[in-house]
């Protein structure tokens, strides 16, 4: 059948449902009433005739419903707006807002709310009432002080309710007036029933009710004194009360009996261990604790513990510190005299054995596999120390070693004595040649003479008959290796020979790093120059650009490591002379071919290579490069010779006229820039940096000839 559900429902409309359904089924299909729809008056119409008025509270609150009419096709279910309502709050089973039906009095309303909870009181019922269109007012329900249920019900039935009432049921008092409390050092703290004439021993029957080690001297009763229930503390002796020696204190309602632990008034049984124990720190003891027990509480002793002596620091009653010294070994063995009983707050210090923490050592250095410091074994000898260090390296002198010993018995400190040991005999088992070592001895294993020269070689590049690498022996000279290389080729430029040596490069590298640091420091000074007017600002900017260029050029020019030599094509003329240098491992000799030009570098209009012309001086080559620029420091012009020497101007870094000097092939004429601004110190640093950069550039160019 098709029915219509209208009014205050969630989804009003027409619904096709079973002909056996009732109005409640139709209401359910439509989603039920809205929050403002009535549940007390659901109208069932058939045409214009009211078939039935349904109260849904019977079903919702009680689970039952009366006889309902079945629906017929075309029936209408109307849910009108909610009628009179009342609010019930507080200690009821179903606090909520209820729609009034036939309920007229408070007893019927409380029945709608499921009744009053046992923890709610009927002696204090507040009703907030709205006087229609006027005001709100509070009403107090007077219920007689009686336990007669009929009288209470009659009072509730006599109180008439109306639309808009808000009823609140208050809780009963949150405490029991026949109660005492037990608190503190007990197994079961909490509330206990009170009876007249109750005593302490009625609440605490025996020590089984208390936690271990209660304070027997002091316990308390906290009593609330009427009329303002001000707390008052009544102290008593727990031990006397439990044993019956003192009068058993009577209790009153609301009394709190508080029991304390023993260590609320005494130092806790805490001892502190430090030193050579595995777990130093504070440790809680139990009962009578001996020194031996405390050591095991701290995890036992460490391997370096001193068993001869231990100290126990104890505070006496007058606050003074008392130190007890005991033999720890005897204490651990259970000796009664040393295994003393500890007291709370005792501090036990177990020292470390100095022989174990700082054992005697010996040192072996030099050409052994594992040099370093080793513990001094009992009766250790020099041969045993060599074996302990892994034995000799191939480079070691296995015949003799040097032993340095220190005499501790002497009054003079650091008094040492050196001796030589025939280590080969000692290693072969000759006990007379071996020496027993002492604390602090240093055994030095020396290197074989000339070991570093084994496998030594130098490299010869350039214009020789047989360039390449050549093995050398100690003290071998340059002339000898050149002969082995077949001598010079026809186009060799011997005047520009370059001998590079690692030791020289290391020294130059350090000097270059120092010069870079000086240039960087001068940059800080230049940045602090004033720039109050436009001219100062322009000069400062130009000086900073010059400083930046000089720094970058210096950093990008590696040190050449060149050792200047003056040799000629006839080796016999200079053989065994001052220029016939002794060679060292990894030396590199470069013999360039004859160049046909001269380099002009620096502050000139055209930095270039000029074709060599015999008998021409530096001034002529400078003119070929366009001459000095306005930035040039003409008084500091210098020439870097192909042989590594430098010739400078008479007002510059060197004596002698640089411009008048005759120039040879491979030479480089350098025109430095003058300092644009700054102090005289900056000018000197700039000249030094330009010289270092120019020499490096000249040598790199010469090496490519």
C-alpha positions as CSV (number, residue, x, y, z in Angstrom):
1,X,0.0,0.0,0.0
2,X,1.1,3.6,-0.5
3,X,1.1,5.8,2.5
4,X,2.2,9.4,3.2
5,X,4.5,10.4,6.0
6,X,4.5,14.2,6.6
7,X,5.3,16.8,9.2
8,X,8.6,16.9,11.3
9,X,10.2,13.8,9.9
10,X,13.7,13.4,8.3
11,X,12.4,12.4,4.9
12,X,8.7,13.3,4.3
13,X,7.0,11.8,1.3
14,X,5.1,8.8,-0.2
15,X,6.2,5.3,0.6
16,X,5.1,1.9,-0.6
17,X,5.1,-0.5,2.3
18,X,3.5,-3.8,3.4
19,X,-0.3,-3.7,4.1
20,X,0.5,-5.4,7.4
21,X,2.6,-2.4,8.6
22,X,1.7,0.0,11.3
23,X,2.3,3.8,11.7
24,X,5.6,3.1,13.5
25,X,6.8,1.1,10.5
26,X,6.1,4.0,8.2
27,X,7.7,6.4,10.5
28,X,10.8,4.2,10.6
29,X,11.0,4.1,6.8
30,X,10.8,7.9,6.7
31,X,13.9,8.2,8.9
32,X,12.0,9.1,12.1
33,X,11.1,12.4,13.6
34,X,13.5,15.4,13.4
35,X,15.0,16.8,16.6
36,X,11.9,19.1,17.0
37,X,9.3,16.4,16.0
38,X,7.0,15.0,18.5
39,X,7.3,11.4,19.7
40,X,4.3,11.6,22.1
41,X,1.6,12.4,19.5
42,X,2.0,10.7,16.1
43,X,-1.3,11.0,14.2
44,X,-2.6,8.3,11.9
45,X,-5.2,9.7,9.4
46,X,-7.4,7.9,6.9
47,X,-8.8,10.5,4.7
48,X,-9.9,13.3,7.1
49,X,-10.6,10.9,9.9
50,X,-8.1,10.5,12.8
51,X,-7.6,6.7,13.1
52,X,-5.2,6.6,16.0
53,X,-3.0,8.9,18.2
54,X,0.2,7.0,18.9
55,X,2.6,7.7,21.8
56,X,6.1,6.3,20.8
57,X,7.5,6.7,24.4
58,X,5.8,3.4,25.3
59,X,8.0,1.7,22.8
60,X,11.2,3.7,23.3
61,X,11.2,3.7,27.1
62,X,9.2,0.6,28.1
63,X,9.6,-1.6,25.0
64,X,5.9,-2.2,24.6
65,X,3.1,-0.7,22.6
66,X,-0.6,-1.1,22.5
67,X,-2.8,-2.3,19.7
68,X,-2.0,-0.4,16.5
69,X,-4.1,-0.1,13.4
70,X,-2.8,-1.5,10.1
71,X,-2.2,0.9,7.3
72,X,-4.4,1.2,4.3
73,X,-3.6,2.6,0.9
74,X,-3.7,6.4,1.0
75,X,-3.3,6.7,4.8
76,X,-1.3,9.7,6.2
77,X,1.1,9.7,9.1
78,X,1.6,13.1,10.6
79,X,4.4,14.0,13.0
80,X,3.5,17.4,14.6
81,X,6.1,19.7,16.4
82,X,7.2,18.8,19.9
83,X,4.8,19.9,22.6
84,X,5.6,20.7,26.2
85,X,9.1,19.6,27.3
86,X,11.0,19.3,30.5
87,X,14.7,18.9,31.2
88,X,16.0,16.4,33.8
89,X,19.6,16.6,34.9
90,X,21.9,15.3,37.6
91,X,21.7,11.9,39.4
92,X,19.1,10.2,37.3
93,X,19.5,7.1,35.1
94,X,18.6,8.9,31.8
95,X,19.3,12.6,32.0
96,X,17.8,14.2,28.9
97,X,15.1,16.5,27.5
98,X,11.6,14.9,27.6
99,X,8.4,15.7,25.9
100,X,5.5,15.8,28.3
101,X,2.4,13.7,27.6
102,X,0.0,13.0,30.4
103,X,2.7,13.5,33.1
104,X,1.8,16.3,35.5
105,X,3.9,15.8,38.6
106,X,7.6,15.3,39.5
107,X,7.1,11.6,40.3
108,X,5.9,10.9,36.8
109,X,8.7,12.9,35.2
110,X,11.4,11.1,37.3
111,X,9.9,7.8,36.1
112,X,10.4,9.0,32.5
113,X,14.1,9.6,33.3
114,X,14.5,6.0,34.7
115,X,14.3,7.0,38.3
116,X,16.8,8.5,40.7
117,X,20.3,6.9,41.1
118,X,21.2,5.6,44.6
119,X,23.9,8.3,44.7
120,X,21.3,11.0,44.1
121,X,19.5,12.8,47.0
122,X,15.8,13.6,47.1
123,X,16.4,16.0,50.0
124,X,17.8,18.6,47.5
125,X,15.9,18.9,44.3
126,X,16.2,22.2,42.4
127,X,13.7,23.3,39.8
128,X,14.4,26.2,37.5
129,X,11.0,27.4,36.1
130,X,10.2,29.8,33.3
131,X,7.3,32.1,34.0
132,X,5.9,32.5,30.4
133,X,7.0,35.7,28.8
134,X,8.1,37.1,32.1
135,X,11.1,35.6,34.0
136,X,13.0,32.6,35.3
137,X,12.7,31.6,39.0
138,X,14.1,28.8,41.2
139,X,11.9,26.5,43.2
140,X,13.0,24.3,46.1
141,X,11.2,21.0,46.7
142,X,10.5,20.3,50.3
143,X,10.7,16.6,51.2
144,X,10.3,15.6,54.8
145,X,13.3,14.2,56.6
146,X,12.0,10.7,56.8
147,X,12.9,7.3,55.4
148,X,9.2,6.6,54.7
149,X,9.0,5.9,50.9
150,X,5.3,6.5,50.8
151,X,5.8,10.0,52.3
152,X,8.6,10.8,49.8
153,X,6.5,9.6,46.9
154,X,3.5,11.6,48.0
155,X,5.7,14.8,48.1
156,X,6.9,14.1,44.6
157,X,3.4,13.6,43.3
158,X,2.2,16.8,44.9
159,X,4.9,18.8,43.0
160,X,3.3,19.9,39.7
161,X,5.6,20.4,36.7
162,X,5.0,22.6,33.6
163,X,6.5,23.3,30.2
164,X,10.1,24.5,30.3
165,X,11.0,23.3,33.8
166,X,14.6,22.3,34.4
167,X,14.9,19.7,37.2
168,X,18.3,18.9,38.8
169,X,18.8,16.0,41.2
170,X,21.9,16.6,43.3
171,X,24.3,13.9,44.4
172,X,24.5,12.8,48.0
173,X,27.6,13.8,50.0
174,X,30.8,12.3,48.5
175,X,32.0,10.9,51.8
176,X,30.7,8.6,54.5
177,X,30.3,10.0,57.9
178,X,31.1,6.6,59.5
179,X,34.5,6.3,58.0
180,X,38.2,6.3,59.0
181,X,41.2,6.4,56.7
182,X,44.5,4.5,56.8
183,X,47.4,6.0,54.9
184,X,51.2,5.7,54.5
185,X,53.5,2.7,55.1
186,X,50.7,0.0,55.0
187,X,49.7,-2.7,52.6
188,X,46.1,-1.6,52.2
189,X,45.6,2.1,52.5
190,X,42.1,3.5,52.0
191,X,38.7,3.9,53.7
192,X,37.5,1.7,56.6
193,X,34.2,1.4,58.4
194,X,33.9,3.2,61.7
195,X,32.1,2.0,64.7
196,X,31.7,3.6,68.1
197,X,34.6,3.1,70.5
198,X,37.0,2.1,67.7
199,X,40.7,1.9,68.7
200,X,44.0,2.0,66.8
201,X,44.4,-1.8,67.1
202,X,40.9,-2.3,65.6
203,X,42.2,-0.6,62.4
204,X,45.8,-2.1,62.5
205,X,45.5,-5.6,63.9
206,X,49.2,-6.6,63.6
207,X,52.4,-5.8,61.9
208,X,51.2,-8.0,59.1
209,X,49.1,-5.1,58.0
210,X,52.1,-2.8,57.7
211,X,54.9,-2.7,55.1
212,X,58.4,-3.9,56.3
213,X,60.3,-1.6,58.6
214,X,57.7,0.9,59.7
215,X,58.7,3.8,62.0
216,X,57.8,2.5,65.5
217,X,58.6,5.7,67.3
218,X,56.2,8.0,65.5
219,X,52.8,7.7,63.8
220,X,50.0,10.3,63.5
221,X,46.2,10.6,63.7
222,X,44.9,13.6,61.6
223,X,41.6,14.6,63.2
224,X,39.1,17.1,61.8
225,X,37.9,19.2,64.6
226,X,34.3,20.6,64.4
227,X,32.8,23.0,63.6
228,X,35.2,24.2,60.9
229,X,36.9,20.8,60.5
230,X,40.3,22.2,61.2
231,X,42.9,19.4,61.0
232,X,44.7,18.5,64.2
233,X,47.7,16.1,64.4
234,X,47.8,13.6,67.3
235,X,51.1,11.8,67.5
236,X,51.5,8.4,69.1
237,X,54.2,5.6,69.5
238,X,53.3,2.8,67.1
239,X,55.3,0.2,69.0
240,X,53.7,1.0,72.3
241,X,50.2,1.1,70.8
242,X,50.7,-2.3,69.1
243,X,52.2,-3.9,72.2
244,X,49.7,-2.5,74.7
245,X,52.3,-0.6,76.7
246,X,50.4,2.7,76.1
247,X,46.7,3.5,76.2
248,X,45.2,2.6,72.9
249,X,44.0,5.8,71.2
250,X,40.3,6.0,70.4
251,X,39.3,7.0,66.9
252,X,36.6,9.3,65.7
253,X,34.8,9.6,62.3
254,X,36.9,11.0,59.5
255,X,40.2,10.3,61.4
256,X,43.2,9.5,59.2
257,X,45.8,7.2,60.7
258,X,49.2,7.8,59.0
259,X,52.0,5.3,59.3
260,X,55.6,6.3,58.4
261,X,58.5,4.1,57.2
262,X,61.6,3.8,59.2
263,X,63.7,5.7,56.6
264,X,61.3,8.7,56.7
265,X,63.2,9.7,59.8
266,X,66.6,7.9,59.4
267,X,69.2,7.9,56.7
268,X,68.4,5.3,54.0
269,X,70.8,2.4,54.0
270,X,72.8,3.9,51.1
271,X,76.6,3.4,50.7
272,X,78.8,4.9,47.9
273,X,81.6,3.1,46.3
274,X,84.3,4.7,44.1
275,X,87.6,3.7,42.6
276,X,88.5,0.2,41.4
277,X,85.0,-1.3,41.3
278,X,83.0,-2.3,38.2
279,X,79.9,-0.2,39.0
280,X,80.9,2.8,41.1
281,X,78.2,5.0,42.6
282,X,75.4,4.8,45.2
283,X,74.1,1.4,46.2
284,X,71.1,0.5,48.5
285,X,71.9,-2.1,51.1
286,X,69.6,-4.4,53.1
287,X,70.0,-5.1,56.7
288,X,73.5,-5.3,58.3
289,X,75.9,-4.9,55.4
290,X,79.6,-5.7,55.6
291,X,82.4,-4.2,53.4
292,X,82.6,-7.4,51.5
293,X,78.8,-7.3,50.7
294,X,79.1,-3.7,49.5
295,X,81.9,-4.6,47.1
296,X,79.7,-7.3,45.5
297,X,76.8,-4.8,45.3
298,X,79.1,-2.6,43.1
299,X,79.8,-5.5,40.8
300,X,83.0,-6.6,42.3
301,X,86.6,-5.3,41.9
302,X,88.2,-4.3,38.6
303,X,91.4,-6.1,37.5
304,X,93.6,-3.2,38.7
305,X,92.2,-2.9,42.2
306,X,94.7,-2.5,45.1
307,X,93.9,-5.3,47.6
308,X,96.2,-4.0,50.3
309,X,94.3,-0.9,51.3
310,X,90.8,0.6,51.2
311,X,89.3,3.6,53.0
312,X,85.9,4.0,54.5
313,X,84.8,7.7,55.1
314,X,82.1,8.0,57.8
315,X,80.3,11.0,59.3
316,X,80.1,10.8,63.1
317,X,77.2,12.1,65.1
318,X,78.9,15.4,65.8
319,X,79.4,16.0,62.1
320,X,83.1,15.2,61.9
321,X,84.6,13.0,59.2
322,X,86.2,9.7,60.3
323,X,88.4,7.7,58.0
324,X,88.8,3.9,58.5
325,X,91.6,2.1,56.7
326,X,91.1,-1.7,56.2
327,X,93.0,-4.5,54.4
328,X,90.7,-5.2,51.5
329,X,92.1,-8.7,50.9
330,X,91.4,-9.7,54.4
331,X,87.9,-8.2,54.3
332,X,87.1,-10.2,51.2
333,X,88.4,-13.3,52.9
334,X,85.9,-12.7,55.7
335,X,88.2,-11.4,58.4
336,X,86.0,-9.9,61.1
337,X,88.5,-7.1,61.9
338,X,88.6,-5.7,58.4
339,X,85.2,-6.8,57.0
340,X,83.5,-4.0,59.0
341,X,79.8,-3.4,59.2
342,X,78.9,-0.3,57.2
343,X,76.6,2.5,58.2
344,X,74.2,4.5,56.0
345,X,76.0,7.2,54.0
346,X,79.4,5.6,54.3
347,X,81.7,6.2,51.4
348,X,84.1,3.5,50.4
349,X,87.1,4.2,48.2
350,X,89.1,1.3,46.7
351,X,92.3,2.6,45.1
352,X,93.8,1.4,41.9
353,X,97.1,-0.6,41.9
354,X,99.6,1.8,40.5
355,X,101.7,-1.0,39.1
356,X,98.7,-2.1,37.0
357,X,97.4,1.3,36.0
358,X,100.8,2.7,35.0
359,X,103.0,-0.4,34.3
360,X,106.7,-0.3,33.6
361,X,107.3,0.1,29.8
362,X,110.2,0.1,27.4
363,X,110.4,1.8,24.0
364,X,111.8,0.5,20.7
365,X,112.3,2.8,17.7
366,X,113.9,2.7,14.3
367,X,113.9,0.0,11.7
368,X,111.6,-2.7,13.2
369,X,108.2,-3.9,12.0
370,X,106.2,-2.4,14.9
371,X,108.1,0.4,16.7
372,X,106.5,1.9,19.8
373,X,106.1,1.4,23.6
374,X,105.7,-2.1,25.1
375,X,105.0,-3.3,28.7
376,X,108.1,-4.4,30.4
377,X,107.9,-8.1,31.0
378,X,109.6,-9.8,33.9
379,X,113.2,-10.3,32.9
380,X,112.7,-9.0,29.4
381,X,115.9,-8.6,27.3
382,X,116.8,-6.5,24.3
383,X,116.5,-9.5,22.0
384,X,113.0,-10.3,23.3
385,X,111.9,-6.7,22.7
386,X,113.1,-6.9,19.1
387,X,111.1,-10.1,18.6
388,X,108.0,-8.5,20.3
389,X,108.2,-5.6,17.9
390,X,108.0,-8.0,14.9
391,X,111.7,-8.3,14.1
392,X,114.0,-6.2,12.0
393,X,113.1,-4.4,8.8
394,X,115.2,-5.1,5.7
395,X,116.8,-1.7,6.2
396,X,117.9,-2.4,9.8
397,X,121.5,-2.7,10.9
398,X,121.2,-6.1,12.4
399,X,124.7,-6.1,14.0
400,X,124.4,-3.4,16.6
401,X,121.7,-1.5,18.4
402,X,121.8,1.4,20.8
403,X,120.2,1.2,24.3
404,X,119.5,4.4,26.3
405,X,118.8,3.7,30.1
406,X,117.7,6.1,32.8
407,X,119.1,6.0,36.3
408,X,116.2,6.5,38.7
409,X,118.4,6.1,41.8
410,X,120.4,9.2,40.9
411,X,119.7,12.5,42.6
412,X,120.0,14.2,39.2
413,X,116.8,13.9,37.0
414,X,116.9,12.7,33.4
415,X,120.4,11.2,33.8
416,X,120.7,8.8,30.9
417,X,123.4,6.3,29.8
418,X,123.9,5.0,26.3
419,X,125.5,1.7,25.4
420,X,125.9,-0.5,22.3
421,X,124.5,-4.0,22.1
422,X,125.8,-6.7,19.7
423,X,122.2,-7.6,18.8
424,X,123.3,-10.2,16.2
425,X,124.9,-12.2,18.9
426,X,122.0,-11.6,21.3
427,X,119.5,-12.8,18.7
428,X,121.6,-15.9,18.1
429,X,121.2,-16.9,21.7
430,X,124.4,-15.5,23.3
431,X,123.1,-14.6,26.8
432,X,126.3,-12.6,27.6
433,X,125.7,-10.3,24.6
434,X,122.0,-9.7,25.6
435,X,121.1,-7.1,28.2
436,X,118.2,-7.1,30.6
437,X,115.9,-4.1,30.2
438,X,114.6,-1.7,32.8
439,X,111.6,0.7,33.1
440,X,112.0,3.6,30.6
441,X,114.7,2.0,28.4
442,X,114.8,3.0,24.8
443,X,116.2,0.6,22.2
444,X,117.2,2.3,18.9
445,X,117.6,0.1,15.8
446,X,119.6,2.1,13.3
447,X,119.4,2.0,9.5
448,X,122.1,0.4,7.4
449,X,124.6,3.0,6.0
450,X,123.6,4.1,2.5
451,X,120.2,2.3,2.6
452,X,118.3,5.4,1.2
453,X,120.6,5.4,-1.8
454,X,119.5,1.9,-2.9
455,X,117.3,2.2,-5.9
456,X,118.1,6.0,-6.2
457,X,117.8,7.4,-9.7
458,X,117.7,10.8,-11.5
459,X,116.0,11.8,-14.7
460,X,117.6,13.6,-17.7
461,X,115.3,15.2,-20.2
462,X,115.9,17.2,-23.3
463,X,118.9,17.6,-25.6
464,X,121.2,14.7,-24.5
465,X,122.1,11.7,-26.6
466,X,120.3,9.2,-24.3
467,X,117.6,10.9,-22.2
468,X,115.9,8.9,-19.5
469,X,116.3,7.7,-15.9
470,X,119.7,6.7,-14.5
471,X,120.5,4.9,-11.3
472,X,123.0,6.7,-9.1
473,X,125.2,5.8,-6.2
474,X,126.0,7.9,-3.2
475,X,128.2,10.9,-4.1
476,X,127.9,10.5,-7.8
477,X,128.3,13.9,-9.6
478,X,126.5,15.5,-12.5
479,X,129.4,15.2,-14.9
480,X,129.5,11.4,-14.5
481,X,125.8,10.9,-15.3
482,X,126.0,13.2,-18.3
483,X,128.8,11.1,-19.7
484,X,126.6,8.0,-19.1
485,X,123.8,9.8,-21.0
486,X,126.2,10.2,-24.0
487,X,126.8,13.9,-23.6
488,X,125.0,16.8,-25.2
489,X,123.4,17.0,-28.6
490,X,124.4,19.6,-31.1
491,X,121.4,21.9,-30.5
492,X,121.6,21.7,-26.7
493,X,121.3,25.0,-24.9
494,X,123.6,24.2,-22.0
495,X,123.5,27.8,-20.7
496,X,119.8,27.3,-19.9
497,X,120.2,23.9,-18.1
498,X,117.6,23.4,-15.4
499,X,118.4,21.1,-12.4
500,X,115.2,20.5,-10.3
501,X,115.5,19.2,-6.7
502,X,112.7,18.1,-4.4
503,X,114.4,19.7,-1.3
504,X,114.7,23.0,-3.0
505,X,111.1,22.9,-4.1
506,X,110.0,22.2,-0.5
507,X,111.9,25.3,0.7
508,X,110.5,27.4,-2.1
509,X,107.0,26.1,-1.4
510,X,107.3,27.3,2.2
511,X,108.6,30.7,1.2
512,X,105.8,31.0,-1.4
513,X,103.2,30.2,1.3
514,X,104.6,32.8,3.5
515,X,104.6,35.4,0.7
516,X,101.0,34.5,-0.1
517,X,100.1,35.1,3.5
518,X,101.8,38.5,3.5
519,X,99.9,39.5,0.3
520,X,96.6,38.4,1.9
521,X,97.4,40.4,5.0
522,X,98.2,43.5,2.9
523,X,94.8,43.0,1.2
524,X,93.2,43.6,4.6
525,X,95.1,46.8,5.0
526,X,94.1,48.0,1.5
527,X,90.4,47.3,2.2
528,X,90.7,49.6,5.3
529,X,91.9,52.6,3.2
530,X,89.7,55.6,3.4
531,X,87.4,56.5,0.5
532,X,85.9,59.8,1.7
533,X,86.3,61.5,-1.7
534,X,86.0,60.2,-5.3
535,X,89.8,60.3,-5.9
536,X,90.4,58.2,-2.8
537,X,87.7,55.7,-3.9
538,X,89.1,55.3,-7.4
539,X,92.6,54.8,-6.0
540,X,91.4,52.2,-3.5
541,X,89.5,50.3,-6.2
542,X,92.5,50.2,-8.5
543,X,94.8,49.1,-5.6
544,X,92.4,46.3,-4.7
545,X,92.2,45.1,-8.3
546,X,96.0,45.1,-8.5
547,X,96.2,43.2,-5.2
548,X,93.7,40.6,-6.5
549,X,95.6,40.1,-9.7
550,X,99.0,39.8,-7.9
551,X,97.5,37.2,-5.5
552,X,95.9,35.1,-8.2
553,X,99.1,35.1,-10.3
554,X,101.3,34.1,-7.3
555,X,98.9,31.3,-6.3
556,X,98.8,29.9,-9.9
557,X,102.6,29.8,-10.2
558,X,104.0,26.6,-8.5
559,X,107.6,26.7,-7.1
560,X,110.1,25.4,-9.7
561,X,112.6,23.9,-7.2
562,X,115.5,24.9,-9.5
563,X,119.1,24.6,-8.4
564,X,121.2,27.0,-10.5
565,X,124.2,25.4,-12.2
566,X,126.7,27.0,-14.6
567,X,127.9,24.3,-17.0
568,X,129.4,24.2,-20.5
569,X,129.5,21.8,-23.4
570,X,133.0,20.7,-22.5
571,X,132.4,18.5,-19.4
572,X,136.1,18.3,-18.7
573,X,136.2,22.1,-18.1
574,X,133.9,22.0,-15.1
575,X,134.2,18.4,-14.0
576,X,134.9,18.1,-10.2
577,X,134.5,21.8,-9.9
578,X,132.0,23.9,-7.9
579,X,129.3,23.4,-10.5
580,X,129.8,19.7,-10.7
581,X,127.2,19.1,-8.0
582,X,126.6,15.8,-6.2
583,X,123.3,14.4,-7.3
584,X,120.4,13.3,-5.1
585,X,117.6,10.8,-5.6
586,X,114.8,12.0,-7.9
587,X,116.7,15.0,-9.3
588,X,115.6,16.1,-12.7
589,X,118.0,17.6,-15.2
590,X,116.4,19.4,-18.2
591,X,118.7,20.4,-21.2
592,X,116.5,22.6,-23.5
593,X,117.2,23.2,-27.1
594,X,118.6,26.5,-28.3
595,X,115.8,29.1,-28.2
596,X,115.5,31.9,-30.9
597,X,113.6,34.5,-29.0
598,X,113.5,36.6,-25.8
599,X,110.4,37.0,-23.7
600,X,109.1,40.5,-22.6
601,X,106.6,40.3,-19.8
602,X,104.8,42.6,-17.3
603,X,103.6,46.2,-17.7
604,X,104.3,46.6,-21.4
605,X,101.9,47.4,-24.2
606,X,102.4,44.0,-25.9
607,X,103.6,41.0,-23.8
608,X,105.3,38.8,-26.4
609,X,108.3,36.8,-27.5
610,X,110.8,38.9,-29.6
611,X,113.1,37.1,-32.1
612,X,116.6,37.1,-30.7
613,X,119.2,39.5,-32.1
614,X,122.7,39.3,-31.0
615,X,124.4,42.2,-29.2
616,X,121.0,43.8,-28.4
617,X,120.4,44.9,-24.8
618,X,117.2,44.7,-22.7
619,X,116.1,48.3,-23.7
620,X,116.0,47.3,-27.4
621,X,113.7,44.3,-26.7
622,X,111.5,46.4,-24.4
623,X,111.0,48.8,-27.3
624,X,110.0,45.9,-29.6
625,X,107.2,45.1,-27.1
626,X,105.8,48.7,-27.3
627,X,107.6,50.0,-24.3
628,X,106.5,50.3,-20.7
629,X,102.9,51.3,-19.9
630,X,101.9,54.2,-17.6
631,X,101.5,51.5,-14.9
632,X,105.1,50.3,-15.2
633,X,107.6,50.8,-12.4
634,X,110.5,51.7,-14.8
635,X,113.1,51.8,-11.9
636,X,112.4,48.1,-11.0
637,X,112.9,46.5,-14.4
638,X,114.8,43.3,-14.2
639,X,116.0,40.4,-16.5
640,X,115.5,36.7,-15.6
641,X,118.4,34.9,-17.2
642,X,118.0,31.5,-18.8
643,X,120.6,30.1,-16.4
644,X,118.4,31.1,-13.4
645,X,120.2,34.3,-12.4
646,X,118.4,37.7,-12.2
647,X,119.8,41.1,-13.2
648,X,118.0,44.2,-11.9
649,X,117.9,48.0,-12.2
650,X,120.1,50.3,-10.1
651,X,117.1,51.7,-8.2
652,X,115.2,48.4,-8.0
653,X,115.7,45.1,-6.3
654,X,119.2,44.5,-7.7
655,X,122.3,46.4,-8.5
656,X,123.5,46.9,-12.1
657,X,121.7,48.4,-15.0
658,X,119.1,46.0,-16.3
659,X,118.2,48.0,-19.5
660,X,121.9,48.2,-20.6
661,X,122.5,44.5,-19.9
662,X,123.1,42.3,-23.0
663,X,120.4,39.7,-23.4
664,X,120.9,36.1,-24.4
665,X,118.5,33.7,-26.0
666,X,115.9,32.4,-23.5
667,X,116.2,35.4,-21.2
668,X,113.0,37.3,-20.1
669,X,112.7,41.0,-19.6
670,X,110.2,41.8,-16.9
671,X,108.6,45.2,-16.3
672,X,106.8,45.2,-12.9
673,X,103.8,47.3,-12.1
674,X,104.1,50.1,-9.6
675,X,101.9,50.1,-6.5
676,X,98.8,52.2,-7.2
677,X,98.1,52.9,-3.5
678,X,98.9,51.7,0.0
679,X,101.9,51.8,2.3
680,X,105.6,51.3,1.5
681,X,105.2,47.8,3.0
682,X,102.6,46.9,0.3
683,X,105.0,48.2,-2.4
684,X,107.8,45.9,-1.1
685,X,105.4,42.9,-0.9
686,X,104.1,43.6,-4.5
687,X,107.7,43.7,-5.8
688,X,108.5,40.4,-4.1
689,X,105.4,38.7,-5.5
690,X,106.0,40.0,-9.0
691,X,109.6,38.7,-8.9
692,X,108.5,35.3,-7.6
693,X,105.8,35.0,-10.3
694,X,108.2,36.1,-13.1
695,X,110.9,33.6,-12.1
696,X,108.4,30.8,-12.0
697,X,107.0,31.7,-15.5
698,X,110.5,32.0,-16.9
699,X,111.6,28.6,-15.7
700,X,108.4,26.9,-17.0
701,X,109.0,28.5,-20.4
702,X,112.7,27.4,-20.4
703,X,111.7,23.8,-19.6
704,X,109.7,23.7,-22.8
705,X,112.6,24.6,-25.1
